Amino acid sequence: MSAKRILPFERVVELHGPALLRFAAAQAPTGRADDVFQETMLAALRAYDQVRDPGSVRAWLFSIAARKAIDAHRDTARAPQPVPDPDPATGAAEAGSVAGSIWAHVRRLPEKQREAVALRFLGDLSHREIAQVMQTSEAAARRNVFEALKRLRAEVDADPRERNETSWRPQAHESSR
């Protein structure tokens, strides 16, 4: 076991819970963020006594959350979905609000890029931590974030409504300074 002491689980939840919930909201199917967050916390609590490196608890939690979000997508895909009658007035209003949101563009990214952006900007993880969560190399994690941002910039710049409404350029993170 490491020389570092493992924090009580309650403290871990206080430290990382808000970022995990934001990540769950970005990755989980609509309306399932709370479920994904709770399933993540339950799974983490069950396995917490087996944590070997206190320094990697954050990445470990995000790994669990990423797997739980994938499970939620699978569950949603398997479940029968009721299809409401379309309401033309509502659809137009929703389309306008979605176009103004950068996260609507993020949701359309390829899975790996979407996950990398969510981990980076919602979870505030470093590229090294993103690599651990996504079980890839640090260079691949960095590349996924880079390609996602490049694609998002191109989409936003191509949409005149977004260009005027949204100033979304990400702020530099302390870990990249």
N, C-alpha and C positions, 0 to 999 in steps of 0.2 A: 504494500500500500504506500502511497505517496506521503511525503512529509506534510503536505497540505491537509488540513482538516476538512472533512465534508460537512457542509452547512446543514442544519436541520431542514427537512423538506419544506416546512412552512416558509422559511426564509427564501428558499429557492423559488417558490411560487411567487412570493412578493417581488423578487428581483426580476424574474423572467416571464411571469404570467402575462403582463400587459403586451409584451412583444409577441408572445406565443399566440395570444388571442387575435392580435392584428394579422399575424401570419395565417392563422386558421380562417379568418374572415376572407382573406385574399385567395386561399387555396381550396377551401371547402365549397361544395355545391351551395347554392343560394339557400339560406335558412338553416344551414347545418354547422355554422361556425362554432356555436356554443357546444354542440354535441362533440365535434372534433376536439375542441379544447378540453372538455371534460374527460373524454376517452384518453386523451394524451396524458392528462394529470393522473388518472387512475392507473394507466400502464406504467407511468414513471414512478408512482408511489409503490406499486408492487415490486418493481425492480430496483428501487433506490438503494437498497442495502448491498447491491452487487456493483455499484459504481466504483471503479478503480482509480480514476483520475479526476479529482475535484475540479481541475482546471478545464475539463472538457464537458462539464455538466450542461452548459448552455447548448453546445452543438448536439449533445446527446438528446436533449429535450426537443430541439428542432427536428432531429431525425425521426423521433417518435411522431411528432406532429405531422411531418410530411407523409409518413406511412399511413397515419390515421386519416388524413385528407384523401389519399388515394383510395383507401378502403371506403370512405364515404361516397366518393365518385362511383366506385363499383356498385355499392349498395343502391345508389340512386339510379344507376343505369339498369339494374335488375328489377327495380320496383316498377309496378305499373303507374303511369303518370296520367292523371285526369287532364283532359284538354278542354279548357273553357272556350266558349264562343268568343270569337274575336270582337273587340270593341274598337272601331276605327279611330274614334276620338282619343282614347287612352293611348293607343299605339303611337300616334303622332307626337303626343306630349312626352312619352317616355323616350322616343328616339332623339328628341332635342336635348333632353337632360343627359342621356348616355353619351352623346357626341361631345359634350363639354367636359367629360370626365376622362382623365388620362388612364384611370384604372380600367375603364371599358376597353381601351386599347391593349392594356396589359393582359386582360383576360383572353384576348385573341392571339397572343403570342404562342409559339410552340411550347409544349409542356416544360421542357428544361429551362428555357429562357424565362418563362413566367415564374417558375419556382425560384430561379436565381435572383430575379428582380425583387420578388416578394421577400426573400430572405435578406437581401441587401438593404432594402429601403423600409420595409415594415419590421423586420427582425433586427435590423442594424448589425448584421453579422459581417465579419471580415471575410475576405475571399477564402482564407484558410478554413474558417468555420463553415462557409457555404460548401466547400469541397467535402468536408466531413459529412455534412448532412446529406449531400447528394451522392456520396460515395464515389467521388471522382477526384481528379487531380486539382490542385490549386489553379494551375494554368487553365484547365477546362472551365472551372467555375468563373474565373476572371473573364474568359472568352464568352461564356454564356451571358454574363451581365453586359459586357461590351456590345455584343451582337443585338441583344434585346434593346438596349438604349439607342443604338444606331437605327434599328427598325422603328422604334417609337418616334424618334426625332423625324424620320422620313415621313411617317404617317401623319404626325401633327403638322409638319411643315406643308404637306400636301393638302390638308384640309383647311380652307380659309376661315371657317368658323372657329377652329381650334387655335389657329395662329393668333387671332386677336384676343380670344378669351383666356387662354391658358398659358401662363408662364410657369412651366413645370420643370425646367432644367434642375436636375437633382443637385443638392448642396454637397460639397465635398465632405466626406466622412472623416472623422478624426483618425480612423485606422489607415486611411489612404494619404494622410498628410505627411 
